[in-house]
């Protein structure tokens, strides 16, 4: 399996991955979200990666620009959203390979923090830990029973604690319905 940067020519294939991965109810919504995010200037710079097996795209992950608190330029941050893997290849490590490749790419480009709202049983294995207790509030309130789903990973040692506050995302993600776990 190869993980590489997604090309603009693959946008429909990427949307199809999200549509299939998220199923009939949420698939169309997530696919459209990805389409719009890929064009959103407030999401830049971003990291859009695909997994390819046997010439077929099997997974996609997107990391978009984020800012923290009242000092938006003080820390370089991204939000991982969304991650999708075709149903027929799920549970084979495709998502993990996409996450790890994305984190390596972001670290090499100087990104210091990465946030995700996701399954608290999945993302910690890739180095994410609860963000709220570390002083980072999600763009919209996360109910207490889902607080562990809002997570952060420090890519540059010593960044956590240097800046705290509410995380701001790109305009496309800045809707309350995208912040429910």
Helices and strands as residue ranges (DSSP letters): E 2-5, G 8-10, H 11-37, G 41-43, E 47-53, E 56-68, E 77-85, G 87-89, H 94-108, E 113-117, G 123-126, E 129-130, G 132-134, E 136-137, G 144-149, E 150-154, E 165-168, G 176-179
